[in-house]
Amino acid sequence: MHDDGENDGAERSVPCAPGRSPETGYTVSGLVPRARLSRGARAGLWGLRIFVLILAGMVIFSFIANLANS
């Protein structure tokens, strides 16, 4: 293998298109704007959040109740 001393054993970089990352092939130039959701979709997501909080509370309660009974 020909070593010209530039990389000193490091992996050689592969040329890619300007503005693109060689590892992933794309770059992120800023924050992604929030998705515009319908009123029903927003209500569904809020309902899902509340459901998850209730389930988490039930799991924690069950864990503590089982510790107290053992």
N, C-alpha and C positions, 0 to 999 in steps of 0.2 A: 504494500500500500504506500502511496506517495504521501509524505508528510512535509508540507511546506513551512511548518513552524508557526503558522498563524493561530491555530486552534489549540496547540499543545495537548493533543489527545482528546480534546472535547469533541462532542458530536457536532458534525457539520450541519449548518442550517440549510433548510430547503427553501428555495425562493417561492414566494407566494404573491398573490395580487396585492397592490397597494391598499393599505387600510384594513387588511385582514390579518388575524392572528394565525401564525403557522400551526399552533396546536389544535385549534378548534375550527378554523376556517371562517369564523365570523367575529365581529366585535360588537360591543354594546356601547352606543354613543351617549346614553343618558337613561333617565328613568322611563319606565314604560307607563303610559297614561292608564288611569283607571278605566276598567271596562264599564260601558254603559249597560246597565241591567234594567229589565222591566220591573215594575212594582211587585209583581208576583214572585219574580226570582229573588229580589231583595228580601221579601217577607219569608220566602222559603229558607234562605240562608240564615236569617235571624232565628227562625224556628229551629233550624238544625243546631245553631250555637246553643240555644237554650236547652235543647234535648241533650246535647253532649254534656253540658254543665250538670243537668239533673242526673245523668248516668254516672258522672264522676262522683257526685255526692253520694249516690247509692253505693258505689264501690267502696268509697272511703268509710261510709257507715257500716257496711258489711264487714270490712276488715277490722274495724275497731270493735264491733260487736263480737266477732269471733275471738279476738284477743281477750276480751273481758270474760268470755265463757270458758276459755281453756285453762 
